[in-house]
Amino acid sequence: MTFSKRKRKRAVTGNYNPRGSLVAVLDEAQYVRHDEERGLLLAWSGAHSCSAYNQHGQEVSHWNDSAGFEEVRENFEALIASGEYLEFYK
């Protein structure tokens, strides 16, 4: 997986990861998927908590999913296809 290092002309929106780093979040996650079209990583912590992170490690969306592993996996595929998870962003 590669991320662009180009300079941005405007500030990046979103909350900084409160746990320190994107690597730490991904290491603790039960399931992770890459949304290639949008350049975001979706992570499920296994505790009903799902988040989307950009390449800067900023959380850009957060939602709850009380489903089990197989359902979350299917839900992530559907959310990536539709981009609906970005509607949860506050």
N, C-alpha and C positions, 0 to 999 in steps of 0.2 A: 504494500500500500504506500502511495506517495502523496505528499501534500505540497501545495504550492507555497513558495517562499516570496512571492511578489509583494511589494509594498502596497498598502491600502491607502487611498486618499482620504477616507473617512474612518471614524472610530468603529471598531467591531462591537456590536451590541451583544448582550447576554450576560449572565452571571458567571463570575469566576468560580471554578470548581472549589467548593469549600473543603474538600478532603486533601487538597494539596496538588495533585497532578492527575492528568488523564490516565497515565500509566497505572497509578494506584487504583483508580476506579475500575479500569478494565481488568486488572488483576483480581479484584474482589467480585467482579460480575459473574453471574451464573450463565449468562448468554449475551453475546455481542454480535451485531450485524452491521455491516458497512452499507450505507446508502450511497452508492457511487454517483448517482445523478445529482444529489445535493451536497455531496462531500461531507456527510455527517456520519457519526457512529452512534448506533442505538444500543443501549446497555440495559439489561434487566438484572437487578440486584438479587432477585429471588425472594424479596420481601415485599411484593406488590408494588415496587417502585421501579419505574422506567424513565430513562432520560436519553436525550439526544445531545451530543457534544460536537462542537466544531473542531477544526484542526488546531485551534489555540487552547483547547481544553476547557472552553467555556460551555456551560450548560445552556442550550438554546431552547430546550423544551423539556417538560417533566409531566408525567401522568402516572396514574395508578392502574395496575392490571392484576386482578386477583386470581387470574388463571394459573394453571400448572404449566410445567415446562413445555409440553407439546403444544398447548393452546397459545402460549406466549410466542413460541416459534412461528406458528401459523399467523398470529396477529401481527408480528413484526413484518412478515412477508407482505401481508395485505396493506399495512401502513406504509411500507416503503413504496409499494406500487402506486398508492394513492397520494402520498404526502400528507395525509390527514393528521399525522402526529404533530405537525407544526401548528395546528389549530389549538393545541393545549398550551402553547407558549403564552405566558402572562407578561 
